Amino acid sequence: MRKKIFLIFFVIFGSVIYPKNIYFGPGQQIATFEEAFEFAKTGDYLIQSRVDTFRFEKGWKWLSFPALDDVYSIEGYDPDVAEFLLSDILDPAILDKVEAQNYIISFDYPDWYNSDQQFYSTQGFKFHMNEAASLEVQGFVENPNTTMFLEGGSERNWLGYFLEESQLVTDAFAQIWDDLFVIQTQHWTMTKINNVWYYWQTPRPPVLEYGDMINVRCYNDHSDFQWCNDTPGDEEETIPETEYFLFTEKADYIPIYVEFDPEDIPAEIGVFVDGVCKGAAAVKDTTAQILAYIVEGEQGNLEFEFYYNSRSENKRLETYNCVSSQNPYQVHQQINVKDKPDAWLVTFREGSNIISAPDEVSLSNYPNPFNPTTMIAYSLPYEDKISLCIYNVKGQLVKQLVSGSQPEGYYEIVWNGKDDAGKQVSSGIYYYRISACGKTLHKKMLMLK
């Protein structure tokens, strides 16, 4: 722990001013009034201490602690350590757990596990509460010029936003904007797919505010990232809550960016797995962002439900055109929740430009090997007659899946492992072949039993 003794009185024109937050820098020891006063005259940052009140509802809250008291007290405890900082709510009847980037604080009878962790203003946290509560934290606001290390690639960096002025996320991350591809908070996510940023909840990019917790992913490491703080003053826009659809928030979610047909815009849209609502959004125009709370290990396909208020009956949609952030060129007609991409793009509009039209004939299947069914996906660059068939290793026709004319687009069809007579075929190697648009493609797949 960083140990500091901090007792400073400034006398200006005969008046006593309460202790100020002087940023001493990592590892610096300030032990005397003279040292503190000398630093205060030459230091580049001087701000008053403050008390922040955090209000927790039952459930999840993502946050950071911009003002902490990095002072090792005379009584012999460090107020930034979890067991002291959270002492007012460190009760298993109130607090369930706290998740950080590299550890979890939770109750392990008869003690709290990881309660000796030091908290820093640069960190972000996820609190899960068993009951509503409030927490007061007194301290000194972090130096706005503090630098942080960001790890590139698959790592999610849990950051705390400690600037007192709010600002657009594009301004706050201006230093590394081109290197980012996911920015996630509790209530919204921005995702870059094919070098295009998706955020469909307000007309402009969202705003970061004092005490926000942000998950960030970037392509490369950054050893000296710092918040840009020269464009303050923006106010956060309120994201409307749903009234019809009810769901339970989890520790994490997958954003789904949805596009509607202008002639068919619901008041709300919900997403379901096996009849259980996993997330929903109020709809203001032709786009919406749904936060889908899908936990690890869940199985099944996502279905969407449109709610129209009293205008008409609800509508449930089981198929739709969609792509994932990991593979924006492989179009599906359903989302399988066992896949966990950074985001999904879904459109209910014909001729949508968020899913680009195919430029050639393609053919693939998943899973492979399979038992007993597999999904065969194909694309057509223009309308044409198509033949899609299954053959055995002897070249004998097993099943005709598609025959006739189809317009351009992406398609999926399930083969259930049965032949044209409805008989289940034996395990082994099979070939599937498509002929369309002047091309013939064939690929191999393996059925296992």
N, C-alpha and C positions, 0 to 999 in steps of 0.2 A: 504494500500500500504506500501511496505517496503521503508522507507525513509533513505537515506544515503547521506552524503556529502563527495565527493570523489575528493581530490586535492592532488596529490602525485608527488613529483619531486625527482628522484634519481640522485645523482651526483656521477659518477664513473670516477676516474682519470681526474676530472675537466670537463667532458663532461656531458651534460644534456641528459638524456634518457627519452623518452615520457612515459606517464602514462602506467603502466602495469596492467594486469588483475589479481588481487589477490582475491582468493576465500575466502570470509569472512564467509560464512555459513549462513543459514536462520536466520533472526532476529538479526544478529550482527550489531552494529552501529559503524562506523568508522568516527570520527569527527575531529581528529587532525592528523597532519603530524607525530608526535611522535608515535601515536598508529598504524598508517598505516605502518610506517617504521619498528616498532618492529614486527608487524605481518608478514611483507615481509621477515624478517630474519628467522622467525620460521615456517612460513606457508609451506604447502606441495605442493603448486601449484603456479606457477608464469608464466604468458604468456602475450604477447603483445596484445593490443587492435587491432581490425581490422574493416574493412568496407566490408560488404557482399552486393553484387548486385544481386537482384532476378529479373529475366526477365520472364514476363508473356505473354503467347499468349492468344488469345481469347478462352474462354472455361475453363476447369478445370486444376488446378495445385495443387498437394499435396506437402506440404513442412513443414519444421520446421525452427526455428530461433536459430541456435546454439550460436550466439553471440548477447547478449542483454546488454543494458546499464542500469543496475539496480541502478540508481542514481536519487535521488529526487533533482532536480536542484534548484538553487537559484531563478530562475524565477517562481517556484511554480508548475511545472508539472512533471509528471513521464513519461519518454520517452518510457517505456515498455507498457503503456496503449494504447489500440487500436487506439483511436482518435489521438494520437500523433505519434505512430509508423507508422501508415498507412496514415498519413495526405496527402502524395503526391498522393495517389490513392483513397482516401476516397471521391469519386465522383460517384454518381449513373450512370453516363455515362460511367465510367471506370470499377468500381467494382460493381458486382451484390450482392455478399454475401460471408461471411467467415463462414465455418462450423467448430466447435470444438467438442470435445467429449460430452460436456454437455450444449452447447449453440450455437446460430447462431447470427452473426452480419449481419444486413441487413438494407436497407434504408426504413424508415417509415416516410414519409413526415410529417413535414419538417426536421426531425432529423434522425440520425442513431440510430438504436435499438441495445443495448448492446455494444455501443462503449466505455464504461467505463471498459471493461474487461481487466484485467492484463494478459500479455503474458509471458510465461516461456519457456525456452529452452527445457525443458523436454516434452513439448506438441507437438502434430502434428495438422496440419490444412489443410482444403480443401478450396481453393480459386476458386470462379467462376467469371470470368472476362467478361465484356461486350466488352471491347476493350483491345488490347495489351498495355502493360505498363512495366515500370521498377521501382524498389523500392530499395533504398539504406538504409541499416541498420547498424549503427555503434554501437559497443559494445565490450564486453569482453566474450571470449569463456567460456562456462560452464565448471566447474570442471569435468574432466572425471570420477571422483569417486563419483559423485552425485548419490544418490539412488532414486528409484521411486517405487510407489506402483502399483501393477498389481492386478486387480480383476479377479478371476477365474470364470469359467462357461460360461454363454452366453454373458458376457460383452466383448465388443471390446475396448481394451486399445489403445488410440491414442498416440503414442510415437514419440518424436523427437530424431533423431540421431545426437548428437552434437560432436562426436569425429572427429578430423581433419583428421585422417587416415581412409581410407576405409578398409573394411575387409569382408570376407565371412560371410553370415548370420549365418552359423553354429558356427563360432567362436564368433561372437558378442553376441549370445544368449547362449553361452556354459554353463553359470550358471544354466539355467532352461530348457535346450534343451529338455529333456525327458518329460517335463510337458506341452509343447506347442502342439497345434494341428492346428492352422491357423496363417500364417504370410502373410500379404497383404500390398503391396505398390501400387502406381498408375499403374505400368506397369507389375506386376507379382504377383502371389500368390503361396505359398506353403501350401498344405493341407495334413494332416495326416489321412489316411483312413485305418482301420484295421492294425494300427501300421506301415504303410508304408507311407513315404513322397512322394508326387507327385509334381513334377515340371518339365514340359516338354517344355523348351525353349532353354536352353543351356546345354552343357554336365556336368557342375558342378553346385553346388548350387549358387544362385545369390549373389550379393555383396551389402552391405549397404554403402552409401556415405554421406559425410558431407551435412547436410540440408535435408536428406530424412525424410519423414513421414511414419510411419509404424503402421498398425493396427495389434494387436496381441491378440490372444485368448489362454488361458491356462486353465488347469483343476482346479488348486488351486490358492488361493490368494498368492501373494508374496509381503511382506512389504518392502523389501530392495533390490529389483532388481537393478543392475547396469550393464552398458555395459562392457563386457570384452574388454580389450584394449591391450592385449599382443601379438596379431598376426596380425599386420597391414600390409598394402602394396598391397592388391589385387585390381585389376582394374575391373570395371564393364564391362560386355560384352554387346554390342549393340544388342537390339532386333529389327530385321528388321520390317519395316512397310509394310502394304499391299498397292498394287498399283491398284488392280482391284476393290476390295470391299470398299465401302464408308459407314461410320456409324458415329453416334454422341455419344460422351462420355457423361456419366451421373455421378452423384455423387458417385455411387457405381455400382458394377457388381458382377456377379457370374462366377467363373472360370469353364471352361469346358476342361477337359483333354481328348484329342482325340488320338486314336490309329488307324493307317491305315494298310491296307493290303500292304505288300511290293511290290506287283505287281500293285498297284493302288494308287500311291502317287501324289496328286495334287501339283500345285505351291502355291496355296492359298486355304483356306477354309473359307467360311462365314456361319453364322448362322442367320436364318430368323424367324420372326413371322408375319404371314399374309402378306408376301411379303416385309416386311421391314427388312433391315439388322440391326442386333443388336450387331454385333461384328464379327471380322475376324482375321486371323493369316496367316502370311507367313510360308510355310512348308519347313523345311530343311531336315527332315528324316522321320522316321515312326511314329513320335509323334508330337503333337503341343498342345499349350495352347491357348484357346480362352477366352477373357474377354467379357462376354455377358452382355450388359447394359440393364437389364430388370427392369423396374420400378414397384413399388407396384401397384397392381390392374390390371396389364395386364393379358389377357387371351389368350389361344391358345397353340398349340404344336410347338416345335422347329423343323425346317427343316434345313438341311445342303446342301450347294452347293459347289461342287468341281470346281475349276478353273485350267485349264491345260496349260495356255498360248496358243500357237498355235498348241499344240500337238493333241488336240482333243476338241470336244464340251464340254461345261460345263455339269455337272451331278447334279441333285437335288435328295436328299435322304430324304424320309419322315419317314422311319423306320430304326431302328438300335438297337443294344443291349447297354443298359446303366444302371448304378446304381447311387444312390445318396450317398453322404458322410454320411447322417443320417441313411440310411438303405442299406448298401452295399450288402446285401444278397437278396434283392427284385429286380429282374431284370425286366426292362421295355423295350418296343420297341419304346417308344417315351418319350420326356421330355415335361411335362406340365408346362408352365411358372408360373402358380399360386403357384407351390411349390417353396420354397426359401431355399434350403439346402446350406451348405457351399460350395459345389462343386458337379459337375457331372463327372462321368467317362463314356466315350463313346468309343465303338470300332466298327470298320468296318472290322475286321479281324476274320475269322473263327478260332476257337480253341484258342481264346485269353486267356491268363492267368491273365489278369487284372480283369476279371470277372470269378470267380471260378465256376467249374462245380457243379451242384446240387448233393447232396449225398442222397436225398430221394424225394419221391413224396410230393409235396406241393400244396395247393389250397387256393385262397383268391379272394376277389372281392373289387372293389372301384369305385364309392362311395357306401356306404351302411348305411342308406337308399338311394334310387336313384329314379330318374324320368327324362326321361323314359328309359335311358340306363345306363349300368354299365359295367366295364371292369373286366373280370375274368382272373386271372393270375394263371398259374400252371407250375410245373417243373417235368421233368423226369430224373432220375439218369442214365438210359440207354434206348436204343431203345426198343420199345415194342408196342403192340396194345393198343389203348386208346379209351375210351368212356367217353364223357363229355356231361351230359344231365341236363335239367331243369325239375323239378317236382313241382306240386302244393301241397297244404296241404293234399289232399286226396291220394297222391302218384301216381297221374296220370301223364304220360309223357306230357310235354308241348312243349319242344324243344330239338332236338338233335343238339348239337353245333359241336361236333367233333366225328368222327368215323373212325378208321383206324390206320395204323402204323406210328409212329413218332420217330425220333432219340432223343438222350438225349439233354437236354437243357431247356431253359426257354421260356414260351409262354404266349401270351395274346390274348384274343378274346373278342369282344364286343357283349353283348346281348342287343338287341334293344327293349326288352319287348314284342316281338311278338312270337306267337306260330308257329308250323310247317306249318300251313295253311296261315301264313302271317297276322293273325288277332291280333290286340293289346289286350293284356291280361288286366284284371282288377287289381286294386291295392290290395295289401295284401302280405302275406308271401309266399315265394317260396324257394325251396331247389335246390342246384346245386351239382351234384355228379360226381366224376371222378373215373374210374377204370383203373388202369395201374400198371405195374411192381409188380404184386402180391398184390396190396393194393387197397382198396376202401375208399375214403374220401367223406364226404358230409357236406355241411354247409348251413346256413340259411341266406336269405337276404329279405329285405322289399322294395316293390315298393310303392311309395307314389304318389298321384295325387292331 
